[in-house]
Amino acid sequence: MSTSVRELQMALLDMLVKIDELCKKYEINYSLSSGTVLGAVRHGGFIPWDDDLDIQLMKDDYNKLLGLLKTELPEQYQLQTSKTDRNYFARYAKVRDVNSLLEDSDYTLGYKYKGIFIDIFSVEKANKFLVKISAFMQWYLLISLLPMVHKKT
């Protein structure tokens, strides 16, 4: 039986509700991120074709949440990190619904958990000086590339 994108999104929302309950219980701050925040703002929910959900936390809250997710999630949800799945290589965590199945791709073939997921990202405060250097470098690169983009052939 095929699952619609909307059904998948509603299952992801159920997962987020469980994570949100934990965060409220233990006073952990998080926010939506990436396409999830874009969908919330632009579409009042999910981007219609989006098939995952993204949240982010400051590093201390991220570490605290990962500790709690190992023990306090309902059984159907599993924390996926390089420590819980030796074949998982990403630098961020996932919570997977193990009662679901996503189509395998080349990079997930060896994963222990393969269900629908929420990506959980750790963020840190940036050094203001480094942010300014990065912004300048991006500006300089853009200015340098513009003539090539507008070059007539």
C-alpha positions in Angstrom: 0.0 0.0 0.0 1.3 3.4 -1.0 1.4 6.3 1.5 0.6 9.8 0.3 3.0 12.6 1.1 0.3 14.2 3.3 0.0 11.0 5.4 3.8 10.9 5.8 3.7 14.5 6.9 1.0 13.8 9.5 3.1 10.9 10.8 6.1 13.3 11.1 3.9 15.8 12.9 3.0 13.1 15.4 6.7 12.4 15.9 7.3 16.1 16.5 4.6 16.3 19.1 6.4 13.6 21.1 9.7 15.4 20.8 8.0 18.7 21.7 6.5 17.1 24.9 10.0 16.0 26.0 11.4 19.4 25.3 8.7 21.1 27.3 9.0 18.6 30.2 12.8 19.2 30.4 12.8 22.9 29.4 14.8 22.3 26.2 14.5 25.0 23.6 14.4 24.1 19.9 13.2 25.7 16.7 12.0 24.5 13.3 14.7 24.8 10.6 15.4 24.5 6.9 12.5 23.6 4.7 10.3 23.0 7.7 10.4 26.6 8.8 10.0 27.7 5.1 6.9 25.5 4.9 5.5 26.9 8.2 5.9 30.4 7.0 5.1 30.1 3.3 2.5 27.4 3.4 1.2 27.5 6.9 2.4 23.9 7.5 4.6 21.7 5.3 5.9 22.4 1.9 3.4 20.3 -0.1 6.1 17.9 -1.4 8.4 17.9 1.7 9.0 14.4 3.1 11.0 15.2 6.2 11.0 17.6 9.2 13.9 19.6 10.5 14.6 21.0 14.0 17.6 22.7 15.5 18.9 23.3 19.0 21.8 25.0 20.6 24.6 22.5 21.3 23.9 22.1 25.1 20.2 21.5 24.5 21.0 19.2 21.6 23.2 17.0 23.8 20.6 17.0 26.5 17.8 16.1 24.1 19.8 13.2 22.5 20.3 11.8 26.0 16.6 11.9 26.6 15.6 10.5 23.2 17.6 7.3 23.9 15.4 6.5 26.9 12.1 8.4 26.7 10.9 8.0 23.2 8.0 5.6 22.5 9.3 2.2 21.2 8.4 2.9 17.6 10.8 5.8 17.5 14.5 5.3 17.5 17.4 7.8 17.8 19.8 7.5 14.9 23.4 8.7 15.4 26.8 7.3 14.6 26.7 5.8 18.1 23.3 4.1 17.7 23.9 2.9 14.1 27.5 2.1 13.1 26.7 2.7 9.4 25.2 6.1 9.9 27.7 8.8 9.0 25.9 12.2 9.2 27.0 14.7 11.7 23.4 15.4 12.9 20.9 13.1 14.5 17.6 11.6 13.3 14.6 10.3 15.0 13.1 7.5 12.9 9.8 5.8 13.0 10.8 2.1 12.8 7.2 1.1 12.0 7.5 2.9 8.6 9.8 2.3 5.7 11.4 4.6 3.2 12.7 3.4 -0.1 16.4 2.5 0.2 18.9 4.6 -1.5 22.6 4.0 -2.0 23.6 5.7 1.2 20.9 4.1 3.5 21.4 0.5 2.5 23.5 -0.3 5.6 21.5 1.8 8.1 20.0 0.0 11.1 16.9 2.3 11.0 15.3 3.3 7.7 11.8 4.7 8.5 10.5 8.3 8.1 12.6 10.8 10.1 13.1 14.1 11.7 16.5 15.6 11.3 17.9 17.2 14.5 20.7 19.7 14.0 23.1 21.2 16.6 23.9 24.9 16.2 26.4 27.1 18.0 26.9 30.8 18.4 29.2 32.1 15.8 32.2 34.4 16.3 31.1 37.9 15.0 34.5 38.5 13.4 34.3 35.1 11.5 30.7 35.9 10.4 31.9 39.2 9.0 34.8 37.6 7.1 32.4 34.9 5.7 29.9 37.6 4.6 32.7 39.5 2.9 34.0 36.4 1.1 30.5 35.5 -0.1 30.0 39.1 -1.4 33.4 39.1 -3.1 32.7 35.7 -4.7 29.3 36.9 -6.0 30.8 40.1 -7.4 33.6 38.1 -9.0 31.2 35.7 -10.6 28.6 38.2 -11.9 30.5 39.2 -15.0 30.7 35.5 -16.0 27.0 35.1 -15.5 26.1 38.1 -17.6 28.7 37.5 -20.2 27.1 37.3 -23.7 28.2 34.4 -25.9 
